[in-house]
Amino acid sequence: MSPSSKTIYWDYNATAPVRKTVKTRIAEALDRYPGNPSSMHSLGQSARAYIERVRRKAAESLGVDPGEVIFTGSATETNLFALRGYWLANKKSASPTPKVLASRIEHPSVCKNLDFLAETEGIEIVEIPRLASGLTDFSKMEELLNSQKFWLISLHGASNETGIIQDWNKVAGLAARYRTPMHSDMVQFFGRMPLSFQGSPLNSATISFHKSGGVRSCSLFYLKKDTAWIPCLVGGAQEKKRWAGTENILGIASIDALFDELPAMIEGYQGPVRKIRDEFEQRLMKAVPEVKIVGQDVDRLPNTSYCIFPGLPSDALLMALDVSDICASAGSACSSGLSLPSSTLQKLGYSQKEAQSAIRFSLGETCCDTQIDKVIEVIQTAIARFKTK
């Protein structure tokens, strides 16, 4: 089903509509680079040269060396790739009960892969301490690092559900002080927040592009030079033997276009998009006084509003929104196909019933303030109907 001109799309944290500039750049790449980048003939070498130009562009924007930029597949694959690579590099020197210090309010691609290592390799997952706000408790975290040895620290830059931003660079500094490598899932950062690893002690990060109008299943893995890490996807010699398989040149063309537009994208999210999000929340709280907005008092992504409507099941509200041609979600797109309460909200201290009544609105550049009234009207109508049942 194609979106109509009346569709209100407020689900950017799941994925964003592909940008026109991205479509144009992909079409150009289809015509210009038909060869396999590993081939020695001129068409292959032309494709290889293009990939390296995009790599240098990405590296310059992120403040890193081109050799630290690895083009990968989906963000889920990349997080798996990162976590298992650290385990392979550290398992021999790990303690008898190897421990990872990790956030448990992460995307499933991090949590489930760590759970898999716990089940198959016997690692112990120690949860990063949090304040009631959802932010990292640095005092308690340092106590853990001072008393126990960890082979990895994993903490996202920002929550895909709540939008709460963590001080990932401060955590990376703490990790470096205790000589512990750190990985960060930065999927929700790109295009919305300034992002640079220049001078940062962070060892690695996953960056995805389809949340900002790129194509799906093409990501970037930043790996700091001299980090102890072993690739777990082997085969060909692509990406300096760190990510085997013929390069996705169309996905890389998408990345190329997005880095060209990055400054304007960030300005758009930090300005107009944030303004619409804030206005929506203010008007929603007046129209629906019982609503709870998660993370309202801490730094969040400028586009994200995670709302709890007490007593109204999220499935019922999502259905009402969808019938009215409004797109939102109940949380992570990789989990929301399941009718389960948000584990993130429950870990933040909300009840199961509250977690079952949460809707994530995530805005983007196609959103406008004229859409606010329609969204709130549908919410009010759904609440009124449910109360009469």
Secondary structure, DSSP 4 states (H G I P E B T S, - for coil): -PPPTT-EE-BTTT--PPPHHHHHHHHHHHHH--S-TT-SSHHHHHHHHHHHHHHHHHHHHHTS-GGGEEE-S-HHHHHHHHHHHHHHHHTTTS-SS-EEEE-SSS-HHHHHHHHHHHHHH--EEEEPPB-TTSSB-HHHHHHHHHHS--SEEE--SB-TTT-BBP-HHHHHHHHHHTT--EEEE-TTTTTTS----TT----EEEEE-GGGT--SS-EEEEE-TT-----S--SS-HHHHTS-S---HHHHHHHHHHHHHHHHHHHHIIIIIHHHHHHHHHHHHHH-TT-EETTTTS-B-TTEEEEE-TTS-HHHHHHHHHHTTEE-BSS-TTTTTS----HHHHHTT--HHHHTTEEEEE--TT--GGGHHHHHHHHHHHHHHHHT-
